[in-house]
C-alpha cells in the first residue's frame, strides 16, 4: 500500500500538472474546445459559451494547482476530494463524447497530444483508479514541507500561472503545437506521403434470398449472391492517414485560390475568424502595417468566416488596401489564436506570425 500510494501520488500529480500546463500554454484554444462542448448539439449549454475563456483559465490553473498540492502533500484531504470530483466529471464527459460521438478530441492535452474519444475515456478510467487509491488512504499522504512553506509554494504557483496566462492571452502561445507554426509549409501539411495507410471499410450487403434476408460482409467488392439486393451499410474499420492540415481553402465567389496564393513569394495574411468580434481599436495600426507591406512588394489578403457584407463594410470603413477571402472559422481559429492576427508567408511557408498586440514586430524585408 505504501508503494502504491507513492506511485499514485507522483503519477497523478505529474499528469495533472503536465496536462494543465499544456492547456495553460493555449487557454484560447481550450476555450474553443469548451465552446464545442457547450454547444446545442453536445451538452446543450449555450448560455455558458460567452464565459468559455474564463472557465478555461479557471480549469487549467486549478488543474495545475491540485497537481502541485498533491505532490507537496499540502491539504491532502481537500486535494484528493478535488481530484476525485474532477476525474468523475471528466470521465463522464469523455464517455459521453465517445459513446455519442459528439466531440472527436477532448482537448485533454491541447494540440500537443491528440487522443480519440475512447482513448480519452480509457485514460480517465485509469486515472480514476489511481485517484481512488489516494482517496482511500489520503491520511497517509505526508507533506513535504511545513504548512506555511507549502502555502507559500502554492501562492507562488498561482501567481506564476496567472502571469503566464496573461502573457499568452496578450501575445501567442509560447510553444505552438499546431500545424500552422512558424516554419511550417502549408502545402506540405496538406499532402499525403507515399505509402501512407489508407482507410479500410467494411461493407454489409443485405439481400433477400428465397424469402429470407441474408447479410454478406466484404471489403468493397460486390458479393456474388443470387438474390434481390436490399441495402448496404458501410463501416470504417481502420482510419487512413489524415494530413495535419485539411479543409484549408481561400475562397472567393465560390472559387478556391489557395493553390495560387500559397505560391506567392511574398504574402501577408490578415486572419480574423469573426470580424464582428475583432478588436477594432487595432484596425488603424493594421492598415499602417499592411500598407507598409504592400509598399515592400508583398501581396496582402484578408481571411475571415464573416459574410461578404461585413467584410466589405470593414474594408470600406478603414480604407484597407486589400480584400477578404472566405475560410472556414475552425481553420482560422487553428491558424492563429488572435482575432485579428497576421502571418507572413514565402511560397506557403510561415515565416512570421503575430498577435495584434505585436504588429510592430513584423518585418518586411
PyMOL commands that set and color helices and strands:
alter all, ss='L'
color gray80, all
select helices_A, chain A and resi 2-24+27-38+46-72+76-100+117-136+138-140+147-170+186-190+258-261+275-277+280-295+308-318+329-335+356-361
alter helices_A, ss='H'
color red, helices_A
select strands_A, chain A and resi 200-209+212-218+228-238+251-252+255-256+267-272+299-304+324-326+341-346+349-355
alter strands_A, ss='S'
color yellow, strands_A
deselect
rebuild
show_as cartoon
